[in-house]
Amino acid sequence: MDLDYVAEYDKLKTKVLKYIVYKKRTEKEIRQKFEPTIEEEILDDIIEELKENGYIDDNNYIKRAVQEFIALKNMSIKEIKYKLFAKGLSHDIIDEYISNHIDDLIDYEIRSVKNIYYKKQLSMEIEEIKQFLLKKGYATESIKEALSEVE
């Protein structure tokens, strides 16, 4: 390998690394950002190296994103799946994560239903709240269980 290639590779890798360190990204987000400006073969090599060194890890990304959603938002499991898919993660790894954590996610979804119910109960009838929750992708079972505990 010639020195120019190595220097260019290091410069580009640093650029990608800064993008990742600023905020965790999925492989797809990195590709979308840099495909227009970095030759495909070089980008593949950079991504592979960063994966090997643990800077890019889609499974870890899912885990962290879901923890963030749980801490900050009221979302249905369906909404979580959609948000993760929108980040370019494959259905397979999303479904695998969800099935491995389904009990915790169902508990979270039920808590979310209760939180939404408490926020909406003064301005909406119970049937309107149920319809609102169904439109947001909440499971019928989660809605029934949560509302039976608050009524």
C-alpha distance (Angstrom), angle and dihedral (degrees) to the residues before:
residue distance angle dihedral
M1 . . .
D2 3.74 . .
L3 3.77 123.5 .
D4 3.80 94.1 -116.0
Y5 3.81 90.7 58.4
V6 3.82 92.1 47.7
A7 3.81 92.0 48.3
E8 3.81 92.1 47.8
Y9 3.82 91.6 45.7
D10 3.82 91.5 51.2
K11 3.80 91.6 47.4
L12 3.80 91.9 51.0
K13 3.81 92.9 43.5
T14 3.81 89.7 53.1
K15 3.80 89.6 50.9
V16 3.83 91.6 52.1
L17 3.79 91.6 43.9
K18 3.81 91.9 53.6
Y19 3.81 88.6 52.4
I20 3.82 90.8 52.1
V21 3.80 97.1 42.5
Y22 3.81 91.8 51.3
K23 3.81 89.1 59.4
K24 3.80 130.1 -9.2
R25 3.79 110.1 -99.6
T26 3.77 137.6 -169.2
E27 3.78 121.0 -119.6
K28 3.79 89.9 -108.6
E29 3.82 92.5 53.3
I30 3.80 89.5 52.0
R31 3.79 92.1 49.0
Q32 3.82 92.4 48.5
K33 3.79 91.4 50.4
F34 3.81 98.3 46.1
E35 3.83 106.9 27.3
P36 3.81 92.1 88.2
T37 3.81 92.7 53.6
I38 3.83 107.5 28.5
E39 3.78 124.1 62.1
E40 3.81 109.4 -108.0
E41 3.80 96.6 -121.0
I42 3.82 92.7 50.2
L43 3.82 91.5 45.8
D44 3.82 89.8 51.1
D45 3.82 90.0 52.3
I46 3.81 92.7 47.5
I47 3.82 92.6 48.2
E48 3.80 91.2 47.4
E49 3.81 91.9 50.8
L50 3.80 92.4 47.0
K51 3.82 90.3 49.2
E52 3.80 90.8 51.3
N53 3.81 89.6 51.3
G54 3.82 93.0 48.1
Y55 3.80 98.2 -111.3
I56 3.79 92.4 116.6
D57 3.80 115.2 43.1
D58 3.80 117.2 149.2
N59 3.83 92.8 -169.2
N60 3.79 90.8 54.2
Y61 3.82 88.9 45.0
I62 3.82 90.7 56.8
K63 3.79 92.0 48.6
R64 3.80 92.7 50.5
A65 3.81 94.2 43.0
V66 3.80 92.9 50.8
Q67 3.81 91.0 48.1
E68 3.80 88.5 51.6
F69 3.83 92.5 48.9
I70 3.81 90.8 49.5
A71 3.79 92.1 49.4
L72 3.80 96.9 45.9
K73 3.79 112.1 23.3
N74 3.78 146.2 42.6
M75 3.79 105.2 -126.6
S76 3.76 138.9 154.6
I77 3.80 119.9 -121.3
K78 3.80 86.7 -111.1
E79 3.83 90.9 56.1
I80 3.80 90.7 49.3
K81 3.81 90.4 52.0
Y82 3.79 91.3 48.8
K83 3.82 93.3 49.8
L84 3.80 91.9 49.3
F85 3.80 91.9 47.1
A86 3.81 89.5 50.4
K87 3.82 87.6 58.6
G88 3.79 88.7 62.0
L89 3.78 98.3 -102.4
S90 3.79 117.4 146.9
H91 3.79 121.3 -105.6
D92 3.80 88.6 -124.5
I93 3.79 97.5 60.6
I94 3.82 92.0 39.8
D95 3.81 91.7 51.3
E96 3.80 91.3 45.0
Y97 3.81 91.6 52.5
I98 3.79 92.3 47.0
S99 3.80 94.5 47.9
N100 3.83 90.4 48.7
H101 3.83 90.8 51.6
I102 3.80 101.3 30.8
D103 3.82 97.1 125.0
D104 3.81 93.1 53.2
L105 3.80 91.3 44.2
I106 3.80 93.0 50.8
D107 3.82 89.8 50.0
Y108 3.80 88.6 49.8
E109 3.81 91.6 48.1
I110 3.82 90.7 51.9
R111 3.83 90.8 49.7
S112 3.81 88.5 49.6
V113 3.81 91.2 52.5
K114 3.82 89.7 51.9
N115 3.82 91.9 48.3
I116 3.80 91.8 50.4
Y117 3.80 91.0 45.5
Y118 3.82 91.6 53.8
K119 3.81 91.1 48.6
K120 3.80 95.1 46.8
Q121 3.82 103.0 35.4
L122 3.81 94.8 90.9
S123 3.78 95.0 51.7
M124 3.82 102.8 32.0
E125 3.78 138.8 48.1
I126 3.81 117.7 -117.1
E127 3.83 92.4 -106.1
E128 3.81 90.8 52.1
I129 3.79 90.1 51.0
K130 3.82 90.5 50.3
Q131 3.81 91.0 50.9
F132 3.81 90.8 47.1
L133 3.83 90.6 52.0
L134 3.80 92.9 46.9
K135 3.82 90.5 51.6
K136 3.82 89.0 52.1
G137 3.81 89.6 56.2
Y138 3.79 101.4 -104.0
A139 3.79 115.1 156.6
T140 3.80 114.7 -108.0
E141 3.84 89.6 -128.1
S142 3.82 91.6 54.2
I143 3.79 91.5 49.4
K144 3.83 92.6 48.7
E145 3.79 93.8 47.0
A146 3.80 95.0 46.1
L147 3.80 94.8 45.8
S148 3.79 93.0 46.4
E149 3.82 87.4 57.6
V150 3.83 94.7 49.8
E151 3.81 101.8 40.1
